[in-house]
Amino acid sequence: MKVKWLPALLAIAVTAGETGVALADHRRHQDEKWEDEYWDGPCRVKEVADGNQYKKEIKCPDGRGRSWKGGEWKREFRDGPCRVKIEAKRDEYKEESKCEGWDD
């Protein structure tokens, strides 16, 4: 008698375990502060995380190498417990996220 459901059960167990580890890792690092600056082609990128806040700023000289749509625009929305604000110009992109209600 062959057991056909065993590989599927193992795949589900491994996926569930990995998801749990990722959530635990996020909660463990949620209070940490970090900052990173790097170049993405001709654009300079700066990312800052501080607890429940995250900021990303991209500056591209003369708009070359940008990955967002052109023109000037703003957007605000909620993503679960987070409030996200995005502001874009021809040569600059700013994203700010503030999250509330994280439970430990």
N, C-alpha and C positions, 0 to 999 in steps of 0.2 A: 504494500500500500504506500503510495507516494503522498507526501505532504506538499501540496501546491501553494498553500497560503503562508508558509513559513517565511519565504523571502520577502513577501509584501509586509508581513508583520515586523520583520527586522528593519525594513526600510522606514516604516512609520515610527518605530521606537528610536532609531538613530536621529531622524529628523526632529522629533519631539525633544530629544535630549539636547540637540544643538540649539534649538530655539530657546530652551530654558537657560542654557549657558549664556546665550547672547543677551537675554533680558537681565540676567543676574549681573553680567559684566557691565551693562549700561548703568544699572542702578549703583553699582560699586563706584563707577567713575563719574557719576553725575555731579558730585561736589568738587571735582578736581578742576583746576584752572590750567589751560594750555593756550599757546599762541603759535602760529605757524605762518611763515612768509616764504613764498616761492614764485618762480616764473612759470607761466603757462604760455609758451610761445613768446610773443612780444608783450604779453600782459603780465602785470604784477598782481599777485593774489595774496591777500592777508586774511587769515581766519583766526578768530578768538572765541574761546568757549570759557564761560565762567559760571559754573553751577547750572542753573536753568536758562541761561542766556547763551545765544550763539550769534556771531556776526561774521559776515563774509563781505569783503570789499575787493573788487577787481577794477584795475585801472589799465586801460589800453591806450597807448599814444595814438591820437588822431582816429580812434575807433578801429584800428587795424587788429584783426585777430579776435574780435569780440564774438561771443556765442549767443548773445541775446538779440531780439529783434530791435531794429533801429528806432530812432526817435526818442522823445522823452516820455516816460510813463511811470505810473505808480500803481501798486496793487497791495491790498491788505486783505488777509483772510485768516481763518482759523484752521488748524490742522490738529484735530483732537484737542488736547489740553494746551496747545501752543498757539500763540498769536504771531503771525508772520507778516512782515512788512518788506516789500521789495520796491526799490526805486532805481530806475535806469535812465541813463543819459547816453549820448552818442559814444562817449569814451569812458564811462564809469558805471559800475553796477554795485548796488549795496543791498544786502539781504540781512535782516535782523529777525531773530526768533526768540520769544520769551515764553517759557512753559510754566504752567501752574498746576498744582494738584498731583505731583508725583508722590506716590505712596511707597514706603519701604516695607 
